[in-house]
Amino acid sequence: MANPVYIGRFAPSPSGPIHEGSLIAALASYLDAKAHEGQWLVRIEDIDEGRTMEGAAEHILHTLNTLGMQWDGEVVTQSQRKPLYQAAYEQLQARTYPCACTRREIVDSRLGSAADGAAIYPGTCRLGIAAGKAMRTIRIRVPEPTESDGTIGFTDRWQGMQSQHLASEVGDFVLKRADGFWAYQIAVVVDDASQSITHIVRGADLLESTARQIYLQHCLGYATPAYLHVPLLTTPTGEKLSKQNHAAPLDLIHPLDALQRAARFLGLTVNDAPDIPGFLTRATDQWANRFKNQTAIATAS
């Protein structure tokens, strides 16, 4: 019987098929859910509709089935949930403001870059848009540098203690983009809350987004899940293996081989499994020995 205290999820974007890098995140989230005897949900994150590839979502689900990774419940698709994001924005509206700044203007402000490479927003439009300029995005105010809730800290179950000072390391961030789409940060927070997600296991490229998401959870009165960010598979030049740099789709003719490579990357040794069900059983047992019953509490300080 599923553990009602644990609900996890795998949330791929349908911008291409699953590759070896995204399999690592999928397998880690699946094993964590199974090790805790919990539910494992799948959500298609197609909020960035301009990057959606036709047929990719179906291919992703087919790949998971081929790998023996069966999800619980119905698959949720972000593009069908826009009213939920609008309702959350209305709840946050007193904290938000329109922004007319272009990306170039923000980069030219010279405040520097956040750890994930994004330019730190200098607050140019906090007091209103300059005459002659038009709104491009909607941003949410982060706490002032001296306010007590301006630093978000949390313990990541893989990466350890994390802390981010929102005002100096991120700045006011976007909730609605210049192209009219809701930003990833608000969509993922609303979806995780509406699906009662208790544990998030994903790639370390999203580690720097976590403090912003926890801040939104606080603002909206949502519970904060436990987080685990697995290391990233990189190219020979050190770049994250991704669809953007043309990562090859998984070889579904030999799915067990792909699963074993992903397991080795995660520090598991399941080389002698005779088939996929046997692999998943042994990998789950090994994962449970490492990660079951961990807790991670987010704080504002």
C-alpha positions in Angstrom: 0.0 0.0 0.0 1.3 3.5 -0.9 2.6 5.7 1.9 0.2 8.7 2.1 3.0 10.7 3.8 5.2 10.6 0.6 4.1 12.0 -2.8 6.9 12.6 -5.3 7.0 13.5 -8.9 8.9 13.5 -12.2 8.2 16.7 -14.2 9.9 16.7 -17.6 9.5 19.4 -20.2 8.3 18.1 -23.6 11.0 19.8 -25.6 12.4 16.5 -26.7 12.8 12.8 -25.8 14.4 11.6 -22.5 18.2 11.4 -22.7 20.7 9.9 -20.3 20.8 13.1 -18.2 17.1 13.3 -17.7 16.9 9.6 -17.0 19.1 10.1 -14.0 16.6 12.6 -12.5 13.7 10.3 -13.4 15.3 7.2 -11.9 16.3 9.1 -8.7 12.8 10.4 -8.2 11.2 7.0 -8.9 13.5 5.2 -6.6 13.0 7.7 -3.8 9.2 7.3 -4.0 9.5 3.5 -4.1 12.0 3.4 -1.2 9.5 5.3 0.9 6.6 3.2 -0.4 5.0 6.4 -1.7 3.3 7.7 -4.8 5.2 8.7 -7.9 3.4 11.2 -10.2 4.3 12.4 -13.6 3.7 16.0 -14.7 4.4 17.4 -18.2 5.8 20.9 -17.7 4.9 22.5 -21.0 4.3 26.0 -19.6 7.0 27.2 -22.0 4.8 26.4 -25.0 7.3 27.9 -27.5 9.8 25.1 -26.7 7.3 22.2 -26.8 8.0 19.6 -29.5 5.1 17.8 -31.0 4.9 14.2 -29.8 7.5 14.6 -27.2 5.2 14.2 -24.2 3.9 10.9 -25.7 7.4 9.7 -26.3 8.5 10.5 -22.7 5.6 8.5 -21.3 6.4 5.6 -23.7 10.0 5.7 -22.6 9.0 5.5 -18.9 6.8 2.6 -19.6 9.6 0.8 -21.5 11.9 1.4 -18.5 9.3 -0.2 -16.2 8.8 3.1 -14.3 5.0 3.2 -14.0 3.5 6.3 -12.5 0.5 6.7 -10.2 -2.7 8.5 -11.1 -3.3 10.7 -14.1 -0.6 12.6 -15.9 -1.0 16.4 -15.4 -0.1 18.9 -18.1 0.8 22.5 -17.2 -0.7 24.1 -20.2 -4.2 22.9 -19.1 -3.7 24.5 -15.6 -3.4 28.2 -16.4 -6.4 29.2 -14.3 -4.6 27.9 -11.2 -1.6 30.1 -11.9 -3.8 33.1 -12.5 -5.5 32.5 -9.1 -2.2 32.3 -7.4 -1.0 35.5 -9.0 -4.2 37.2 -7.8 -3.3 36.1 -4.3 0.2 37.5 -4.7 -0.9 40.7 -6.5 -0.2 43.1 -3.6 3.5 42.0 -3.7 3.9 42.3 -7.5 4.5 45.1 -10.0 4.8 45.5 -13.8 8.3 45.7 -15.2 9.4 47.3 -18.5 13.0 46.3 -18.5 14.6 44.3 -21.3 17.1 41.5 -20.6 19.9 43.8 -22.0 18.9 46.6 -19.7 19.1 44.3 -16.7 22.5 42.9 -17.7 23.8 46.4 -18.3 22.8 47.4 -14.7 26.0 45.7 -13.6 24.6 44.2 -10.4 26.1 40.9 -11.5 24.8 37.4 -12.1 23.1 34.9 -9.8 24.6 31.5 -9.3 22.5 30.0 -12.1 23.8 32.6 -14.6 20.7 34.9 -14.6 21.2 38.6 -14.2 20.3 40.0 -10.7 17.4 42.4 -11.1 18.2 45.9 -9.7 14.6 46.9 -8.9 14.4 49.5 -11.7 10.6 49.4 -12.0 9.7 48.9 -8.3 8.4 52.5 -8.0 6.7 52.5 -11.4 7.5 52.2 -15.1 9.3 55.1 -16.7 7.4 57.4 -19.0 7.2 56.2 -22.5 7.9 52.5 -21.7 5.5 49.6 -21.7 5.1 46.7 -19.4 6.9 43.5 -20.4 6.8 41.3 -17.4 5.3 41.0 -13.9 7.7 40.6 -11.0 7.3 39.8 -7.3 9.1 41.8 -4.7 11.5 39.9 -2.5 12.1 41.1 1.1 14.3 44.1 1.6 18.0 43.3 2.3 17.5 44.1 6.0 14.3 42.1 6.5 14.4 39.0 8.6 12.8 36.7 6.0 15.1 37.8 3.2 17.4 34.7 3.5 16.0 31.3 2.6 17.8 28.3 4.0 17.0 24.6 3.6 18.8 21.3 3.9 19.0 19.5 0.6 19.1 15.7 1.1 22.0 15.3 -1.4 23.7 18.7 -1.5 23.5 19.6 2.2 22.7 23.0 3.8 21.8 25.7 1.3 21.2 29.4 1.9 20.3 32.2 -0.5 19.8 36.0 0.2 17.1 36.8 -2.2 17.6 40.6 -2.5 21.4 40.4 -3.2 21.6 37.1 -5.0 18.4 37.1 -7.2 16.4 40.3 -6.9 12.7 40.7 -7.7 11.9 37.8 -10.0 9.4 37.2 -12.9 6.0 35.6 -12.4 4.7 36.4 -15.9 7.0 36.6 -18.9 7.2 39.0 -21.7 5.7 36.4 -24.1 2.6 36.2 -21.9 3.4 32.8 -20.4 3.5 32.2 -16.7 7.1 31.7 -15.4 8.4 28.3 -14.3 8.8 29.5 -10.7 5.1 30.2 -10.0 3.8 27.2 -12.2 5.9 24.6 -10.4 5.1 25.9 -6.9 1.3 25.9 -7.7 1.5 22.5 -9.2 3.5 21.0 -6.4 1.0 22.3 -3.9 -2.1 21.3 -5.8 -0.7 17.8 -6.1 0.3 17.7 -2.4 3.9 16.9 -3.3 5.9 16.1 -0.2 9.3 15.3 -1.7 11.0 16.8 -4.8 13.9 14.9 -6.4 15.4 16.6 -9.5 18.6 17.7 -11.1 21.1 20.1 -9.5 20.6 22.7 -12.2 17.4 23.6 -10.3 19.1 24.0 -7.0 19.4 27.8 -7.4 15.7 28.1 -8.1 14.7 26.4 -4.9 14.9 29.5 -2.6 12.6 31.4 -4.9 10.1 28.6 -4.9 10.2 28.3 -1.1 9.7 32.1 -0.9 6.6 31.7 -3.1 5.4 28.8 -0.9 5.6 31.1 2.1 3.8 33.9 0.4 1.0 31.6 -0.7 0.7 29.7 2.6 1.8 26.4 1.0 3.8 23.7 2.8 7.4 23.3 1.7 8.4 19.8 0.4 11.7 18.1 1.2 14.3 18.6 -1.6 17.0 16.4 -3.1 19.0 17.6 -6.1 21.1 15.0 -7.9 24.3 15.8 -9.7 24.2 16.5 -13.4 25.6 14.4 -16.2 27.8 16.7 -18.3 29.3 16.8 -21.8 33.1 16.5 -22.3 33.3 20.3 -22.3 31.6 20.5 -18.8 28.1 21.6 -20.0 24.9 20.0 -18.7 23.8 17.3 -21.0 20.5 18.6 -22.3 18.1 18.7 -25.2 19.5 22.2 -26.0 22.9 20.8 -26.8 21.5 17.9 -28.8 21.7 15.1 -26.3 20.9 11.8 -27.9 17.6 10.1 -27.0 17.8 6.9 -24.9 18.5 3.7 -26.7 15.2 1.9 -26.0 16.4 -1.3 -27.7 18.6 -1.9 -24.6 16.6 -0.2 -21.8 18.3 -2.2 -19.0 21.7 -1.0 -20.1 20.5 2.6 -19.9 19.1 2.1 -16.4 22.3 0.5 -15.2 24.4 3.4 -16.4 22.0 5.9 -14.7 22.2 3.8 -11.5 26.0 3.8 -11.6 26.0 7.6 -11.9 23.9 7.8 -8.8 26.3 5.6 -6.9 24.3 2.4 -7.1 25.6 -1.0 -8.2 23.0 -3.1 -9.9 25.0 -4.7 -12.7 23.8 -8.3 -12.3 20.0 -7.7 -12.5 18.5 -10.2 -15.0 15.7 -7.9 -16.1 14.1 -4.5 -15.6 11.8 -5.6 -12.7 14.8 -7.2 -10.9 16.9 -4.1 -11.5 14.2 -1.8 -10.1 13.7 -3.9 -7.0 17.5 -4.1 -6.2 18.0 -0.4 -7.0 15.1 0.6 -4.7 16.6 -1.5 -1.9 20.0 0.2 -2.3 18.4 3.7 -2.5 16.4 3.0 0.7 19.6 2.2 2.5 21.0 5.6 1.7 18.0 8.0 1.7 15.0 6.6 3.5 13.6 8.5 6.4 15.7 11.6 5.8 14.0 15.0 6.6 14.8 18.5 5.3 13.2 21.6 6.7 13.2 25.0 5.0 13.7 28.1 7.0 13.7 31.8 6.6 16.3 33.7 8.7 
